[in-house]
Amino acid sequence: MAVEYVANTSGSAEVNGVTYTFHEGITRFSADHPVIRACPLFFDRDGVAPDVEAATANPGQLRGGPQ
């Protein structure tokens, strides 16, 4: 299965004289596409959640534990 990347922002980029337009959460390109190599910060690997740490609700409360 080919690895795909999905846009994490909306915009456009010119790569080798070609303008590519992309829309956040909608536009997907294969990993070997020129726009992915030229602008990697505008895309995330599809199906992979961003590495974001969840905050605890109350002091001393364990994440994923009883509420």
Number of C-alpha atoms within 10 A of each C-alpha: 3 7 11 17 23 23 23 17 16 14 12 13 15 12 14 9 7 10 11 12 13 21 14 14 15 11 15 19 18 15 16 12 12 15 23 21 11 13 12 14 11 19 22 19 18 15 10 9 8 8 6 6 7 8 9 12 10 9 6 7 12 12 13 8 7 6 8
